[in-house]
Amino acid sequence: MTVNTYVDDSQRLLVYRYIGRIEMDEVINAASTIAARADRNIEYRSLLVFDRTVALSELGPDELARIKQELVEKYAKAGIRRSAGAIMVDGSMDARIIMPLWKALFDSDPAEDVDYKLFTNPEAALAWLDARETEPLTEMFAPLDGRDRKSPEQAG
């Protein structure tokens, strides 16, 4: 349904927000968007935010492996380096089941040095990434906190 993206160069963050039923092509297209916007001179950290409504039933181990391959290739071509990733899941059973598999794909690959951790709290995820909450990041977390806000694109 929707994958929103946001690049915060000042905090070295690549942010993805997943809402509704997510398909593999949407995730790959979002990675292309991030790759086009990111600065190749910055080592980033990733923040993956899963809305309560996210449905990932279309993504099994084979699809996750393909997404990882595409993401790694797109990031390498764009010169993007990442050291860590926070996976923020709250209320989506699909995300709670699928995201440990995503983490395991990276943990088992010696060529990929991205340290992913799972969180259920936005403040803890940001603290681990050594990031502060800004208006665009606050928008990425809505409606995780139940507040009604404008979309990330409107936040700027």
N, C-alpha and C positions, 0 to 999 in steps of 0.2 A: 504494500500500500504506500508507505512513505519512509524514505530514509533521508533525513536532513543532515547536512554537513556544515561544519564551521571550522575554520583555521584561525588559531590565535597565536600569531608569531611571538608576541611579547611574553606569553606564558609557555611557549613551545608546545602547544596542544593541537592535536588533530581530533576533532569531535564528530562522532556519528550518533544520531538519535533515530531509533527504530520505532515505528508506530504501525499497528495493525498487522495484516498478513504480509510477510516479507518473502520475496522470491529472490533467487540467486542473482538474476540479472540486475535487480535493483541495488544489491550490495556491490556488485562489480562496477556498476555505473557510478555509485557514490565514491568508490575508491578512485575512479578516474577523475572525478571532480576534485577530490582532495589532492591528488597528485598534480593537477593543473594549478592549484592555488598555493601550494606549499612552497616554501623557500628552501632551496637545496643546501643552503649554508647553515641550517639550523638542525640540531638533533632534537626531534620531537618525542612526545609521549602521547599515547592514544587514550581517548576516553570514549567508551562505548556505552550509550545510555539506552536502556530498553524500557519503553513505556509499558504500563500494565496491560495494554491491549495487544501487545505484540504476539503474533502467531508465527512460529517457525517450523511448523509441521512439514513444510516442503523441503526443509534442509536436513538431510541426513549426513552421515560421515563422508560420502563421496562428494556431495555438494560443498561441504565445508572445506574439504581438501582442495577442490577446484577454486573456491573463493580465495583460500590462502595463497595458492599458486598465482592467481591473477593479481592479487594485492601485492605480493612480494615482487612480481615482475613490474607492475606499474610503478611502485615506489622506487625500485632499483633504477628503472629508466629515467625517473624524475630526479634521482639523486637524493631521495628522502631516507633519512636514518631515524630509527626509533629505538629507545632504550627500555621503555616501560609502557604498560597499558593497564588502565583500570576499567573493569567491566561492571557497570552499575545495573543491577537487576532488582526490580521491585514489583512484585505482584504477578509477573508473567511466569507461569509454570514452564512454558516452552523455553524461555530464556534460562531459567534455573537448571534445566536439563541439558540444553544444547551448549551453553557457554563453557562449562567445564571441558567439553570435547574440543572446543576452539582453543582453550588454554593448553590442553594436552598436545594438540597439533604443534604448537610453537615450542612447548617444553621438550618434546621428543626430537626436535630438529636442531642439531648442533650448528647448522648454518645460520639459524635465526636466534638472535640474542635479545629477544623482547620478553621482559618479565611481566606477565599478566597476573593480576590479582582480582578476585571477585569481591564486590561490595553490594550491600543493600541500602546504603546510606550515602547521599551525595556529599555530605561534609567529609566523611571518612575517605571517599574516593579522591576528592580534591586535595585533602591533606596528604595522602600518600603520594600524589603526583606533585606535591609542593606547589599547588596552584590556589589562587583565590577566586572566589565567585565574582563574576562580572555580570552585567545585564545579559549579554548573549548566552553565557553559560546558565544563568538562571532560567532563561527561556528554554534551553535544551532540557532542563530538569522538569519543567512543567509538562504535564500535570502530575508528575510523580509526587509532588508535595500537595496536590489538591487545589492549587491556586489557578485561577483562570487568567491566562496571559496571552499576549499577541504571539505570533509565530516567530521563530528565530530569524527568518528573512526580514521581518519587519523591525526586529531589534537592531539590525544593522551590521 
